[in-house]
Amino acid sequence: MSVFAKASGIGSWPGIKPREAAEVVVGELADALAHIVELPARGVGADLLGRAGALLIDVAIDVVPRGYRLAARPGAVTRRAVSLLDEDMDALEEAWEVAGLRGGDRVVKVQAAGPITLAAELELANGHRAITDSGAVRDLAASLGEGVAAHRAALARRLETPVVVQFDEPSLPKALGGQLTGVTALSPVAPLDEAVAVALLDTCAAAVGDEVLLHGCAPGFPWKVLQDSAFSAVSVDASTLGASDLDGIAAFVESGRAVMFGVVAATAPPRRPSTEEVAAALVAVTDRLGFGRSALRDRIGVTPACGLAGATPEWARLAIELARGAAEAFAEDPDAI
């Protein structure tokens, strides 16, 4: 059974208190796939790119009006990002210890921006996206892979439990489709070649080892790239999927890999759904893949549609509770849903 055929959160969480967030995530997901929390409401250094800045090896970041820029040496922004990451690791370790889980075989997930999103969203010193410089892209991928591997190993030591990795790639479809904007209309960003994309993703997957998940909430998931990559699982927002996506998912699953479906809303809907309704939404997608439900029970996981940073704390807790309940129902007896 794939480690990703369970319930999990995407990573981001509402609020600014890591210990409270970690307690909820560990409490709800310890028997599924708990994860380290990201709290972007804390500001610079706490969002997706800031967290990556804390993980990069021998590469520093700084802030500019449009976002983050590569810097010549570590400064206040990099130090703040590292400090926030350390605080989140401390919070997870404390919650793990209080729950009596140290030294067990329950798996924990860490998240980081993927190499393509990182290169697409970080600026070079000249203001252009890093993805426009092939050398910078390769260096970022190597630095990221090394840094995430070290982060994974450090957390595994602290928790005395297995740790897997999720790379977040929200900018991947735009990068491949040539939809990234340049500094001006006269400096467009060329589409990223699919073979280059696979090589960058595989660089990071090889560096961290074990099972690696790629997450994306944006429509237009590049299933050919993912099929060619070394990633063992993908995580998608089920509401963005069309007929061509289902064909890609079916081929991905048929190759022996797993898919986590985001079937729980990322913010509170007008009416609170039941676990049974979430499970029904899950099978409404999986039934379109052309496999029997029982054949998928060890290949399908459940998550919120995307990160929960924009949710209320109450909904964030309920969202992962619903995801866990639906995943358990599917794993126990999918044909009964």
C-alpha positions as CSV (number, residue, x, y, z in Angstrom):
1,M,0.0,0.0,0.0
2,S,1.3,3.4,-0.9
3,V,2.1,5.7,2.0
4,F,0.0,8.3,0.2
5,A,-3.1,6.2,0.1
6,K,-4.3,7.9,3.2
7,A,-5.6,11.3,4.3
8,S,-3.4,14.4,4.7
9,G,-3.4,18.1,4.6
10,I,-1.6,20.1,1.9
11,G,0.6,22.0,4.3
12,S,-0.5,25.6,4.8
13,W,-2.6,26.3,7.9
14,P,-4.5,29.4,9.2
15,G,-3.2,31.5,12.0
16,I,0.2,32.3,13.5
17,K,0.6,29.8,16.3
18,P,2.6,26.8,15.3
19,R,2.1,24.8,18.4
20,E,-1.7,25.0,18.3
21,A,-1.6,24.1,14.6
22,A,0.7,21.1,15.2
23,E,-1.5,19.8,18.0
24,V,-4.5,19.7,15.6
25,V,-2.7,18.2,12.7
26,V,-1.1,15.5,14.8
27,G,-4.3,14.8,16.7
28,E,-6.3,14.4,13.5
29,L,-3.8,12.8,11.2
30,A,-1.4,10.7,13.3
31,D,-3.0,7.5,12.1
32,A,-3.0,8.9,8.5
33,L,-0.3,11.2,7.1
34,A,0.5,14.0,9.5
35,H,2.5,16.9,8.2
36,I,4.6,19.9,9.4
37,V,2.5,23.0,9.2
38,E,3.2,26.2,7.2
39,L,1.7,29.4,8.6
40,P,2.0,32.1,5.8
41,A,0.0,34.6,7.9
42,R,3.2,35.2,9.8
43,G,4.5,37.1,6.8
44,V,7.9,37.2,5.1
45,G,9.7,33.9,5.3
46,A,6.6,31.9,6.2
47,D,5.0,31.4,2.8
48,L,5.8,28.8,0.2
49,L,8.8,30.7,-1.3
50,G,10.0,31.9,2.1
51,R,10.0,28.4,3.4
52,A,12.1,27.3,0.4
53,G,14.5,30.1,1.3
54,A,15.1,28.4,4.6
55,L,15.9,25.1,2.9
56,L,18.2,26.1,0.1
57,I,21.9,25.2,0.5
58,D,24.4,28.0,-0.3
59,V,21.6,30.1,-1.9
60,A,20.0,33.1,-0.1
61,I,16.8,35.1,-0.7
62,D,15.7,38.7,-0.1
63,V,12.5,40.6,-0.6
64,V,11.7,43.0,-3.3
65,P,8.4,44.8,-4.2
66,R,7.3,41.9,-6.5
67,G,8.2,39.1,-4.1
68,Y,11.5,37.3,-3.4
69,R,14.8,37.7,-5.1
70,L,18.0,35.6,-5.0
71,A,20.6,37.3,-2.9
72,A,24.4,37.2,-2.8
73,R,24.5,36.3,0.9
74,P,22.1,35.4,3.7
75,G,20.5,38.4,5.4
76,A,17.6,39.1,7.6
77,V,15.0,37.4,5.3
78,T,16.9,34.1,5.1
79,R,17.5,34.2,8.9
80,R,13.8,34.8,9.6
81,A,12.8,32.0,7.3
82,V,15.2,29.6,9.0
83,S,13.9,30.7,12.4
84,L,10.3,30.2,11.5
85,L,11.1,26.7,10.1
86,D,12.9,25.8,13.3
87,E,9.9,27.0,15.3
88,D,7.6,24.8,13.2
89,M,9.8,21.8,13.6
90,D,9.9,22.3,17.4
91,A,6.1,22.5,17.5
92,L,5.7,19.3,15.6
93,E,8.3,17.5,17.7
94,E,6.5,18.7,20.9
95,A,3.1,17.6,19.6
96,W,4.5,14.2,18.5
97,E,6.1,13.7,21.9
98,V,3.0,14.6,23.8
99,A,1.0,12.2,21.6
100,G,3.4,9.4,22.5
101,L,4.3,8.7,18.9
102,R,8.1,9.0,19.0
103,G,9.9,5.9,17.7
104,G,6.8,4.5,15.9
105,D,6.2,3.7,12.3
106,R,3.7,6.4,11.6
107,V,4.8,8.5,8.6
108,V,5.1,12.3,8.6
109,K,5.2,14.6,5.5
110,V,7.2,17.7,4.9
111,Q,6.5,20.2,2.1
112,A,8.6,22.5,-0.1
113,A,8.2,24.5,-3.2
114,G,9.2,22.4,-6.2
115,P,12.2,23.4,-8.4
116,I,10.1,24.7,-11.3
117,T,7.8,26.9,-9.2
118,L,10.8,28.1,-7.3
119,A,12.6,29.1,-10.5
120,A,9.5,30.6,-11.9
121,E,8.7,32.8,-8.9
122,L,12.2,33.9,-7.6
123,E,13.8,36.9,-9.3
124,L,17.4,37.2,-10.4
125,A,19.4,40.3,-9.5
126,N,18.4,41.8,-12.8
127,G,14.7,41.4,-12.1
128,H,14.0,38.6,-14.5
129,R,12.6,35.3,-13.4
130,A,15.2,32.7,-12.4
131,I,13.6,30.3,-14.9
132,T,14.9,32.4,-17.8
133,D,18.5,31.4,-16.8
134,S,19.2,27.7,-17.4
135,G,22.2,27.7,-15.1
136,A,20.3,29.4,-12.3
137,V,17.5,26.8,-12.7
138,R,19.9,23.9,-12.4
139,D,21.6,25.4,-9.4
140,L,18.3,26.0,-7.7
141,A,17.1,22.5,-8.3
142,A,20.4,21.0,-6.9
143,S,20.3,23.4,-3.9
144,L,16.7,22.6,-3.2
145,G,17.1,18.9,-3.4
146,E,20.0,18.9,-1.1
147,G,18.3,21.2,1.4
148,V,15.0,19.3,1.5
149,A,16.9,16.0,1.9
150,A,18.7,17.5,4.9
151,H,15.4,18.8,6.3
152,R,13.7,15.4,5.9
153,A,16.6,13.6,7.6
154,A,16.7,16.1,10.5
155,L,13.0,15.8,11.2
156,A,13.2,12.0,10.9
157,R,15.9,12.0,13.6
158,R,13.9,14.3,15.9
159,L,10.7,12.3,15.6
160,E,12.3,8.9,15.2
161,T,9.8,8.1,12.5
162,P,9.7,7.9,8.7
163,V,9.4,11.1,6.8
164,V,8.3,11.6,3.2
165,V,8.4,14.7,0.9
166,Q,5.8,16.7,-1.0
167,F,7.0,19.2,-3.6
168,D,4.5,22.0,-4.4
169,E,4.3,23.0,-8.0
170,P,1.5,25.5,-8.5
171,S,3.5,27.3,-11.3
172,L,4.3,24.1,-13.3
173,P,1.4,24.3,-15.8
174,K,2.1,28.0,-16.5
175,A,5.8,27.3,-17.0
176,L,5.2,24.5,-19.5
177,G,2.5,26.5,-21.3
178,G,4.5,29.7,-21.7
179,Q,2.1,31.6,-19.5
180,L,4.6,33.2,-17.2
181,T,4.9,37.0,-17.7
182,G,8.2,38.7,-18.3
183,V,9.5,41.9,-16.7
184,T,8.1,43.7,-19.8
185,A,6.2,42.8,-22.9
186,L,9.5,42.8,-24.7
187,S,11.0,40.1,-22.5
188,P,8.6,37.1,-22.6
189,V,9.4,33.9,-20.7
190,A,9.7,31.0,-23.1
191,P,7.9,27.8,-22.3
192,L,9.9,25.3,-20.3
193,D,10.8,22.2,-22.3
194,E,9.1,19.1,-20.9
195,A,12.3,17.1,-20.9
196,V,14.0,19.8,-18.9
197,A,11.0,19.8,-16.5
198,V,11.3,16.1,-15.9
199,A,15.1,16.4,-15.3
200,L,14.5,19.2,-12.7
201,L,11.8,17.2,-10.9
202,D,13.9,14.1,-10.9
203,T,16.9,15.9,-9.6
204,C,14.9,16.8,-6.5
205,A,13.2,13.4,-6.2
206,A,16.6,11.6,-6.4
207,A,18.1,13.9,-3.8
208,V,15.4,13.2,-1.2
209,G,14.9,9.5,-2.0
210,D,12.1,7.2,-0.9
211,E,8.5,8.1,-1.9
212,V,8.0,11.6,-3.2
213,L,4.7,13.4,-3.9
214,L,4.1,16.3,-6.3
215,H,1.2,18.6,-5.4
216,G,-0.6,21.1,-7.6
217,C,-3.9,22.9,-7.3
218,A,-3.9,24.6,-10.7
219,P,-5.8,23.2,-13.7
220,G,-3.9,21.8,-16.7
221,F,-1.8,19.2,-14.9
222,P,1.0,17.9,-17.2
223,W,0.4,14.2,-16.9
224,K,3.0,13.3,-19.6
225,V,5.7,15.0,-17.5
226,L,4.5,13.3,-14.3
227,Q,4.3,10.0,-16.0
228,D,7.9,10.4,-17.2
229,S,9.1,11.6,-13.8
230,A,10.4,9.6,-10.8
231,F,7.6,10.8,-8.5
232,S,5.6,8.1,-6.8
233,A,2.4,10.1,-6.2
234,V,0.6,13.2,-7.2
235,S,-1.9,15.4,-5.3
236,V,-4.6,17.3,-7.2
237,D,-7.7,19.5,-6.7
238,A,-10.5,17.2,-7.9
239,S,-12.6,20.2,-9.0
240,T,-10.1,21.1,-11.7
241,L,-10.1,17.8,-13.5
242,G,-11.4,17.2,-17.0
243,A,-11.6,14.2,-19.3
244,S,-8.0,14.4,-20.4
245,D,-6.9,14.6,-16.8
246,L,-8.7,11.4,-16.0
247,D,-6.9,9.6,-18.8
248,G,-3.6,10.9,-17.4
249,I,-4.5,9.8,-13.9
250,A,-5.5,6.4,-15.1
251,A,-2.2,5.9,-16.8
252,F,-0.3,7.2,-13.7
253,V,-2.1,4.8,-11.4
254,E,-1.7,1.9,-13.8
255,S,2.0,2.4,-13.6
256,G,1.8,1.5,-9.9
257,R,1.7,5.0,-8.4
258,A,-0.8,6.8,-6.1
259,V,-3.0,9.8,-6.4
260,M,-4.4,12.0,-3.6
261,F,-7.6,13.7,-4.5
262,G,-8.5,17.1,-3.1
263,V,-12.3,16.6,-2.5
264,V,-12.7,18.7,0.6
265,A,-13.2,22.4,0.2
266,A,-10.2,24.6,1.2
267,T,-12.6,27.1,2.8
268,A,-15.9,26.5,4.6
269,P,-18.8,25.9,2.2
270,P,-22.3,27.3,3.0
271,R,-23.3,23.9,4.4
272,R,-21.1,21.5,6.3
273,P,-20.7,18.2,4.4
274,S,-20.8,14.8,6.0
275,T,-18.0,12.3,5.8
276,E,-20.3,10.2,3.6
277,E,-20.8,13.1,1.2
278,V,-17.0,13.6,1.0
279,A,-16.5,9.8,0.4
280,A,-19.2,9.9,-2.3
281,A,-17.4,12.9,-4.0
282,L,-14.2,10.8,-4.0
283,V,-15.7,7.8,-5.7
284,A,-17.5,10.0,-8.2
285,V,-14.0,10.8,-9.4
286,T,-12.4,7.4,-9.0
287,D,-15.2,5.6,-10.8
288,R,-14.4,7.6,-13.9
289,L,-10.9,6.1,-14.1
290,G,-12.0,2.8,-15.4
291,F,-10.8,0.6,-12.5
292,G,-12.8,-1.3,-10.0
293,R,-12.9,0.5,-6.6
294,S,-11.2,-2.4,-4.8
295,A,-8.3,-2.3,-7.2
296,L,-7.7,1.4,-6.2
297,R,-8.0,1.1,-2.4
298,D,-4.2,1.1,-1.9
299,R,-3.6,3.8,-4.5
300,I,-6.0,6.6,-3.5
301,G,-5.6,9.3,-0.8
302,V,-7.7,12.2,0.3
303,T,-6.9,15.8,1.0
304,P,-8.4,19.3,1.1
305,A,-8.6,20.8,-2.4
306,C,-5.6,23.1,-1.6
307,G,-3.8,24.7,1.3
308,L,-5.9,25.7,4.3
309,A,-4.2,29.1,5.0
310,G,-7.4,30.9,4.0
311,A,-9.7,28.9,6.1
312,T,-10.9,29.5,9.6
313,P,-9.2,27.3,12.3
314,E,-12.5,25.5,12.8
315,W,-12.9,24.6,9.1
316,A,-9.2,23.6,8.8
317,R,-9.7,21.1,11.6
318,L,-12.9,19.8,10.1
319,A,-11.5,19.6,6.6
320,I,-8.7,17.2,7.6
321,E,-11.2,15.3,9.8
322,L,-13.5,14.8,6.8
323,A,-10.5,13.9,4.6
324,R,-9.4,11.3,7.1
325,G,-13.0,9.8,7.4
326,A,-13.4,9.6,3.6
327,A,-10.0,7.9,3.2
328,E,-10.7,5.4,5.9
329,A,-14.1,4.5,4.4
330,F,-12.5,4.1,0.9
331,A,-9.7,1.9,2.3
332,E,-12.0,-0.2,4.4
333,D,-14.7,-1.0,1.9
334,P,-14.8,1.3,-1.2
335,D,-17.7,-0.7,-2.8
336,A,-19.9,0.1,0.2
337,I,-19.7,3.9,-0.4
